[in-house]
Amino acid sequence: MTHTHHKRRTRKHLQEAPGPTLKQEKRSEPNWMGECMVCGASPTHPLTGMCGPCTFGEAETAGGNW
C-alpha cells in the first residue's frame, strides 16, 4: 500500500515555500565580534562559528564577502 497523500503534501509544501525571511538573512550576516574557531580570523559566519574561507572553502569569502 502506498501513501500518495504524502507525495502531494510534499509537492504542495515545496511550491508554497516562501523566500528567505529577514530573520534568516540576519543569521548569515558577518559576526565581526567573533573569531574563527579554526584559524582565529574575523568576521565569522554566525551559523558555523568559522570565517568565510573556513566555512565555504573559497578565499574570495574572506572579510565577510559571502
Phi, psi and omega in degrees: 000128180260156180252087182288334180297328179294319180296318179295318181296320180296312179299316180297319179299319180292323180291328184264006182295125180284166175289179181297140178272168179300321179298318179294321180295321180294331179291344181255003177286145180300138175261102185283348181271339184269163174241142180300131180287349179264308187241352178085004181284164177226147004277169178246159174276126187298334181277336183250336184076014179240159177289172181303309180298323178287327180285311188258346179075021181229128182297333181295344182272004177296146178078017178084019181271061176238000000 
